[in-house]
Amino acid sequence: MKQLLIFILLATTLCWMMFAPVYKHVYIMRQALLQQEVDYLLEVGTSGQYGYISQMLIDQSRERLKSFGLEPSQLVYEAKSTLGQSVLTSSERVPRGEGIALTISYPVEGLFAIDELIGVQAPDKQRITAYGVQMSEYVQP
Amino acid sequence: MYKLLIIPLMLIVWLSLYAGAIDQELAMKSYYKGKQAVNRGAHAAALQLDSLALAEGIFQLDPIQARAEAERMIYLNLLLDEAGNPTAQSFIRKPVQIVHFDVLDASLSYPYHYKLDSYDFQTTFERPAVIVVIKISYPRIFSINNPVEWNIIGSAQLVPL
C-alpha cells in the first residue's frame, strides 16, 4: 500500500516535471508573438500616413498569427488613443502628439492545466495580453 | 536505499535548471519590452517641435516638453503610474529611473557625432535628436542570484512635419 502510494506520487511529479516547463515556454513564446504583432501594428499605425490602426492591418495580423497555430477568432484587438477615443478609423485619426494604445489578447487555453497534477489550480478566464503605446505622427493636411 | 535518494535529488536539480531557463527567457522578454518603451519615449520626445523656433524656420526640439512626453510614453508602456512607480499590472517591481536625458540643439553642425562614454554609446545624427537612458531592474525568480539591472539606451531623431 505504501509503495503504491509512493509510486503514484512519484509518477505524477515526474510527469509534471517533464512536461510543465514546455507549457511555460509555449506561454512565454505566445506572449512574445503577440508583443511582436503589437509592435508592428503600432509602427505602421502611428506613421504619418495612417494615424489609426485599420481593419485590414488587423486582419493581416490575424492571418500571420494563424500561421503560428493561434485561433484567429479568439484574438481580441483593442486600439484606443491616449485622448480617450475608443474607435479608430480613417475618419477618426489620432493627431500628432497623442498616443495610440494597442492591446492584443488571447485565451490561455489549457496551458496551465498540467499544474493540477501537483495541486496548483489554474486561474480560469485568464488571457495572454500584449500591450504598447506609441505616439502618432499623423498631421491633418 | 541510496538509489531512492538519487531520484528526489535529481528532481531538485532538474527543477532548478528548468526554473533558471524560464527565468532567463523571461528576462530577455523583459529587456525587449524595456527597450521598446525607451524607443517609444525617445520617439515621442523627437516629435516635440519648438513652435516659436519653427516660426523662424528652424526645426528645433523643445527640451522641457520633450522630457515630459518621453517620461509619459515610457511610463505608459511599462504600465507605471505618473511618478514612475510600478502598478499591479507592470512586470517590474522597482521604480524606473531616467538616468540620462539629452536633447541636441539645432545650432550644432550636422551630421553630429554624439558620444556618451559612461554608457558606451555613440552614433551620428543627421538632425536634432533625443537620447534617453533608463535603468530598470528585473524581478528574478531566485533572489539569491545577483540582481539583474539594465541601463537601456534609446535615441530618436527629430521627426519632420
Interface residues (C-beta under 8 A of the other chain):
Chain A: L10 T13 L14 M17 A20 P21 K24 H25 I28 Q31 A32 Q35 D39 T82 R96 G97 G99 A101 Y131 G132 V133 Q134 M135 E137 V139
Chain B: I7 L11 W14 L15 Y18 A21 I22 E25 L26 K29 Y32 K33 Q36 R40 H43 A44 L47 Q48 E69 M73 L76 N77 L79 V159 L161
